Amino acid sequence: MESTNPENQSQSTSKHKHRVRSERAEGTHRPSANIPHPSCTSPQPKPPCSLAPVDPLKLKALSMGLCKELKILLIKVESAGRQTFNISEVEEQRIPFSKINIENTATEVIRACKGTRVKGKFKESYLLPTFSVKPNIAIKTPIPREKLNPPTPSIYLESKRDAFSPVLLQFCTDPKNAVTVIRGLAGSLRLNLGLFSTKSLVEANADHAVEVRTQVQQPADENWDPSGSAQTWPCESSRSHTTIAKYAQYQASSFQESLQEEKESENEEEGEQTETSDPKTVGKIIKFGTNIDLSDPKRWKPQLQELLKLPAFMRVESSNNMLSHVGHTILGMNTVQLYMKVPGSRTPGHQENNNFCSVNINIGPGDCEWFAVHENYWGDINNFCEKHGVDYLTGSWWPVLEDLYSSNIPVYRFIQRPGDLVWINAGTVHWVQAVGWCNNIAWNVGPLNSYQYQLALERFEWNEVKKVKSIVPMIHVSWNVARTIKITDQDTFKMIKYCLMQSIKHIQILRDQLVAAGKKICYQSRVKDEPAYYCNECDVEVFDLLFVTSENSSKKTYVVHCEDCARAKSPCLAGVVVLEQYRIEELMRTYDSFTLVSVTF
């Protein structure tokens, strides 16, 4: 989908502050403002634990020491007509930690964790090792120059039935297809795109907020530095805010000015036209209306209902869309966003958040020009960004096409006309420029297939390395999918099952370390629609075991940290309460019940 900057999606979710608040439901007790501060050097008297489950600082500890158990079987023995029982101690078989795999039960995984010693923090990838479903693209094989602009797959639907054919889903999500344009989809499905026209938007919600990006108008295949002396990668723009009504006025006046300029240029004699100077003159300043939130189902009811006409795999919400199993709103990802444009409006280069697919429909009346590169080449583009001093994940950049061609990187380039739907496949790098005056709507989808899941989890781990927030909490989503969806694809199942196994290992080893150190772990179950949590400092996802401190005792607000950041503040976790959101038995049941489902015809 479109975003003027990858960080915008992060900002769009700012309403989900990662806090644990005390009052979650009517009738709960108000927590005390007294916060226990455990000492690192000497044990303090244990404060009494409140029965109120909503106060994270006064919850009953699950365990205060190491629990050990000897399993004993009573064996019935008959002798001389009498029944007696022999006691037999059972030595439970323990599978070596290094041998544990997804074929093992949750009990065996837990037992292996308890039998291993881990020094420091346990760090293992959630990705299934030595396994990949990425297509084999020979990126080092030289490509002739004429083939560095491959034709973009464009599908022309002959009927409404074709739009709902499983063949369309298979084609769009095929890992070899970076991008697919579905020509005239709106006409085939009789979508009323007029609901998203500037006129309709003003009539519906004139005062609705619009983020504005002020940019320099340039040809789509050029990106000049401020001096106009050389082409470059950085593509900066300034941010401001306005309303739909005010941007609509700007959009209309821009169109009228263009008509006037065109009329005046026709009256000029060709011989009087000035030649292009060197260095190149900088283009005029334009404004791009971006990231307009259409998530409110009451405010935008007609618009959102119209999109239900789309095939299920393209819809904002569907059962096989991973983003429908997040459990909370991620603005612009599992909700619709609108873009209002004048010619030259640019969406800089990016991959979607966590490499998810995206859907983009051009409302019109003007066209958009797209550039797209297969996920296989994102590392090369990342290197170009580093070379030009711009951050690949959070910066704003516009690729110099000649740099890509000289590096043997093929680029899809195509025009999106009104009514055309562009499907960006998982991980595809893309950038977009408006050719005319138009509006676009876009959102993300997460098809439950192995390619999408692998790329999403890869980016989840890469984001942690680069200290960038993963907008999609992949561990949280993986557990939700395991609880609610029956997986029929073997590769997808293996990847999710492995992620769950790794999650259990992380949780159990950390839990055992905390208990061994005498740290209390307090259980507080999750409530409906509770968001996933992220560390307040480093933005990493924090699943199940939350390290909580008090931000402001008078406001009864508590802040979530990951273990590393909590220990950075206090190596002995003094003043830190550890909350457990899932009983380990609950996760074990989910893990064991998550099995591959065979397809019956």
N, C-alpha and C positions, 0 to 999 in steps of 0.2 A: 504494500500500500504506500501511500505518500506520507511523507513527513519532512518538513524543511530541515530537520536535524534529528538524528536518532535520539538525542537526549530529550526531545519533546515528549516522547511517550512516557519517559520516566516522570517528567513533570506533570503529565496529565493524570498520573495516579496518585498525586500528592495528597488527595483527600483521604487516602488510606494511610494515616499515620500509623507507624508500627508501634503501637502502645497497647499495654494491657490495662484496660480501665476497670474500675471496681464495680460500678453499677451496671449490670447487664440486663436485669429483669426486675419487674416490680416485685416488691416484697423481700428483696435481698437486704442483708444487714449492711450498714455503712461501716467500712473498715476503719480501724483505729489509725491515727496519724503516727503512732509510735512504730518505728521501723527497727527491727533487730539488727544489730551490727556484730556479727560473729568476729571473734578475735583470731588473728593468725598465730598468736603466740601462746595463749592460754585459753582453755575451754571456758565458756561462759555458761551460767545457768540457762537451761532450756526454757524459753518463754512458752506459756501455755498456748496451744493451737486453737484458734476459733473454729467453730463448726461451720461457719459461713464459707461456702465453697468459692465465693467470689473474691476474697481477699488473698492475693498471691503472697503476701508477706506473713500470713497467719494460718497457713494450711498445715494439716497433719502430715508429718513425715511418713513416707512409705517404709523406709527402713533406716536404721541408724548403725547398722553393722553388717558384717558378712554373714549371710545365711547359708548354712550347709545342710545337706539332707542325705540320709542313708536309706536307700530303697530296700525294703524287706518284703519278701513273699512268704505267705503262709501256705505250705504244701500239705494237702490232706493225705494221710497214710492209713491204710487199713491193715491191722495185724491181729490175728486170732479173734476176728469178729469185732474188734474194737477200732474206733476211728480216733486217730490222734493227728496232731499237726506238727510238722517240723518247720523250724524257722530257717529261711535261706536268704543270706545277704546277696544282693544282685550287684554285680559290677557293671555299670552301664557302659556300653561301648561308645567311645568318643572318637569321632572322625577328626583327623588332624586338620587344623585350621586352614592350611594351604590346600587341602583336598576338597574343601567345601565347594559345592556348585549348586546350580538351580534344581538339580534332581533331588537334593536333600530337603528334608522337612524343616520347618521353622524350629522345632525342638532340637534337631541336630545342629542347626546353625547356632542357636543360642548356646548349646552345650560346648561347641567348638570355641566360641568366643570366650566362655568362662574358663576354658582350659589353656588359653594362650596368654602370654605376657607381652604387652605392648608398652614400650617406653615412649613417653610423651604422647603427642596427639596421633590418633590413628588416621592415616591418610591413604585412601585407595579410591580409584576412579569409580564412578557409577556406570561407566561405559563398558560393555562387554568386550574384553580384550581380543585382539586378533580376529575381529569380526566386523565386516563392513558391507553395507548394501549399496555403496556408492557405485555409479557406473564407471567402467574402466575407460577413461578418456586419455589418450596418448598426448599429454600436454607438451611433450618435448619433441614430438614429430613436427617438422616444419610444415606450415600450412601456406599454400600459394596465396598471394596477396588478394586475388579476386575472390577467394573463399573465406576471407576474414570478415566478410559481411554476409553471413548465411541468411537464407530466407527465413522469415519468422513464420512458424506454424500458425495458420489462420483457418479457422473452421467456419463454414457457412452452413447454418442450420436450415434445413428445408421445411421443418415442421416443429411444432411445440413438442411433439413426442421425442424428437431427436435430442432436445435439451435434457430430457430425463433418462436418456439411454445410459446404461452403465459403461458403454464404450467411451463416452465423453469424460467421465470421471477417470477412467483408466488412462486416457490420453493425457489429460491435464496433469495428473499426478505421476506420470512416468518420469523416473529420475533423469532420463536423457533429455527431457524437454524442459528447458529453462523457463520458457514463457510461452503462453498460448493466447492468441487473440480470437475471441468468439465474435464474429462480425454480425452486427444487427441483432444481438440477443434480445435487446429490449423490444424490438419489433416482433420477433418470434413469440415472445411471451406476453405481448401486449402490456408491457410495463408503462405506466403513466409517468414518464420522466418529468413531465411538467410540474409535478409536485415538488421537484427539487430545483426548479428554475428560480432565478433571482427574484422575480416578481412574486412567486408563491412563498418564498422564504420570508420576504419582507411582510407579506400579508399575515403569515403565521406567527412570526416572532421577530419583529423589527428591532427590538433592543437586545437580542441575543448576542453574546460576546463573540468577537472574532479576533484571533491573533494575527497580527500583520507583520510580514517580513518585507523590509525595504531592500530592494535589489537593483543591480545595474542591468539594463536590457542588453543582451548580446545574442549573436547567432547561436543556434543550439549546439553546433560543433566547435565552438570557440569558448575560451575562458581566459580573458586577459587580466594581467596584474593591474593594480591601480594606476600605474604610469602609462599603461597601454603599449609597453615596449616588448612584452613577451607573454606567451601563453603559460599558464601555471595551473596547479591543482587546487589550492585553497580557494574557497568560494564563500566569502563572508557576506552576512546580511545583518541588519539591525532589527530588533524586535520592539513592537509596540502593540497597542490594543485599540479596537474600535467596536462598532456594532454592525449587524447585518445591514441595517438601513443606511448607515453612513458609507459602508463599503460599496453597497449597491449604487449609491450616487457617484462614487469614484469610478466604478466599473462602467457606468453609463456615460459619464463625461469623457472618460478615456476613449470610448468608442466614437463619440462625436468628434473629438479632437482628431482622431485618426482619419475620419471621413473628410474633415476639413483639410488636413495636410495632404491627403491623397488628391483632393480636388485642386489644390494649389500646385502640386507637383506636375499635374497633367497640363497645367497652363504654362509651365516653364519650357523653354526650348532645350532640347537635348544638349546642344553645344555649350550651354551655360552651366551645366552640372559640373560641380567640382569633383576632382579625383580624390580618392582616399589618401589621406596624409599618412606619413610614417614618422614617428610612431602613430599607432592606431588611435583614433579619437574614441574616448569613452562614451558608451551609450547613455541614454537618458535613464533617469531614476523611475522605477516602477514599484508598485505595492502589490503584494500577494497575500490574499486572505486565506489563512490556513488553520488546520486543527480545530474546526468548528464542531462542537460536540452535539450530536443528535441522539444522545442516549436516553433522554427522558421520554418514556412511552406515552405520557399524557400530552406533553407539549408537541411531540412529533408523531402522533398516532397514525395519521393517514400515510405519511412517508414510510414508516417502519412496516406497516401492514402491506404496503405495495411490494416490499422486498420479499415477502413470503411466497411470492409467485416464482421465485428462483428455484432451481434444483436444490435438493437438500444439502449437497456437499458444498454449495456456494453460499448458503444462508449464514446469517450472523450467528444463529444458534441451531444446533442439531446434535443428535445423540452421538454421532461419530466424529464430532469436532472436539478435540482436546480442550479448546478454550471454553467450551460449554461446561467443563468439569473443573474449572478453577474454583468456583464457589463464590466468587465476587467479581465486581466490575473492574476491567482494565480498559480505561478509556482509549478508544481508537483501535483496540485489538478485538475485544468481544462486544464492542459497540460501534456504531457507524460514525464516521467523521466526514465532514464536507470541506471542499476546497473551492474558493472563488478566485478566478484568475483573469488577468489581462495578458496580452501577448508578451512572452519573455519570462513569465513567472516560472521559477525553477524549484523543483524538488531535488536537492543534491543527492549524490551517490550514497547508497546504503544497502545493507541487507536488512530484512525485517527483524524486529525484536525476536531474539531466540530462533532466528531462521524460519519463522512460520510463513506459510503461504499467505498471499493476499489477493483480494478481489477489488478491482477498480472499474467503475462505470463512468464513462464520459456522458454528462448530461447535455453538453453542447451550450450554445450553438456552434462554437469553434472546435478546432482539432487540438490534439496534444501529440507531441513527438516523444517517443520512448527509446531508451538505450538499455540493453540488458546483456549480462555476461553470466555464463554458467557458474554455479557454486565452486566448481573445480578450480577456478582461477582467483578465488578471493584472496588467497595468500599473496599472489603476485601484486594485486591491487593494493593490499595492505602495505607491501614493501614500497610501492610508489608513494603512498601517503606518508610513510616514515621519511622517505627521501626528501619530500617537500615540506616536512615539518608540520603535518596536520594529522590529528588522531583519527584513525580509521573508524573506531567505534563511536566516538562522541563528537568528532569534528565535522566541519562542513566542507565538502570537496566535490569537484567536477572534473572527471577524468579528461586528460588530453588524449584524443583518439589516436594520434600518431604514436604516442607512448605505448598504447595497448597493442596496436598493429605491429610495431617493431619488436614487441615481446611475444609475438605469436599468439595473441589473445583474440579470439573471434568475438565480434560484437553484433548482437541483433539490434536492428534499427528499424522502427516502423511508426506509422501514423495511427493514432486511435481517434476514430470519428465518433460523432454523437451516436449513442446507442450501442457502441462496442464495449464489450467487457474484456478486460485484460486480467488473465490469471497468472500471477507470479508464483512459480513453484518454489518449494522449500530452498532457502539459501541463495536464491538468484540475486546477484548484484544488479541494481538498476538506478537510473536517474531519468527525470522527466522534465520537459519544458512545454509550456503552452504555446501553441502556434497562433491561436485566436482567443477570443473572449469566451470563456466557458466555465462551467462548474463541474466538479467531479465528486463522487462519493466513494468511500473505500473503507475496508475493514480487513481483519486477519481471520484466517481459519487454520485449524490444525487437523488435517485428515489423519485418522488413526492408521497410519502405515509405517513400515519400518524405516523408510527413507526420512520421512518427516521427524519421526521420534529420534533417530540417530543424530540428525543435524541439530535438533533442538537441544539435546543433551550435550552435544559437543560444544555448542555456543554457551550453554549454561556453565560448563567448566572453564571455558576460555574467558568468559566474563569475570569469573572469580580470580583467575590469574591476573587479569588486567584491572581488577578492582572496579568493575563496572556492574551496576545492578542488572540482574536478570529480571526483566519485567514479568516474565512467566515463571512462577515458582515451580520448577520442574519436579522436585521431590514430592511436594504437596499434590501436584496434578497426577503424578504417577500412582500414588496411593488411591486417589479418588477414582481414577480410571479402573484400577484393579477391583475396587469395591462395586462398581456399577456397570462395567462393560464386559461383554463376553468377546474375547479375542479369538478370531479364527485363523489369522495369519501366523505361521510358525515363527518367522523372523521377528515380527513385532512382539509376539509373546515372549520370546527369549530375551529380548532387550529390556522389556518392562520388568520381567521376573528377576533379571539380574540386578536391575536398579533397586528393586525392593529388597533383595537379599543384601546388597551393599548398605542400604539404609538401615536394616536391622543390625548389621554388624557395627556400623558407626554408633548407633544408639546404645546397644548393649555394652560395647567396650567402654564408651564414655560413662555410661551409668555405673558400671563396675568400678571404674577409676574414682568416680565421685564418692560412691559408698565406702570404698576402701579408705578414702581420705577423711571419712567421717562427715561428709557433707550431706545435709538433709535434701531429699528430693520430694517436693510437694505436688500432689496430683490435683490438676484443675482441668476438667474436661472441656472440650471445645463446645461452643454454642452455634446455633444455626447462623449461616452467612458470616461467620467469623473469618476475616481474611487470613491469608498466609502471613507469616512474620519474617521480617528482615532485620539484620543487625543495624542498630541506630548509627553505628560508626562506619562500618565497611560495606553495608548494603548486601551482604551475603544472605541467602535464604537460611532461616533458622527453623528447623523442623523438629517437633516433639519436645525436645529438651531446651527450654528457654532460660536464659540467664537474665534475671530481671533486677533492676535497681529502681529506686524511687526518684522520679524527676522533681516532683513537687508534692510534698506530703499534704499540703493544704488543699490541693486539687485532686488528690487521690489518683494520680496518674503515674504509671510505671513504664519504664523504658526497657525494651528488649535488646539484648546483646548476643553475639555469638560467644563461644567459649574463649577464643583468642582475645577478643576485645575486652571481655570481662576480666580475664587474667591480666591484661595489660594495665588495667586500672587497679586491680588488686590480685596479686599472684595467688593469694590464699582464698580468694573469693569472699573476703570480708564485706558484709553489707550487700551481698548478692544472694538472691533467692533463686533456686533452681526449680522451675515448674515443669511438670511432665503432663503433656496434653493427651497422650494415649497410653492406656495400660499396655504393657508389652504383650499380654495375652491377646488383646484386641488386634494388634498388628500381626501376631503369629497366625490368628485365625484367618485374617485377610490374605496373608501370604499363602497359606496352605490351600485355601479355597480358590485362589486364582490359578486356574488351569486352562490349558489350550482346549478350545471347543471345536469339535469336528463339524464340518459343514455337511448337512444332509440335503439331498436334492429330491 
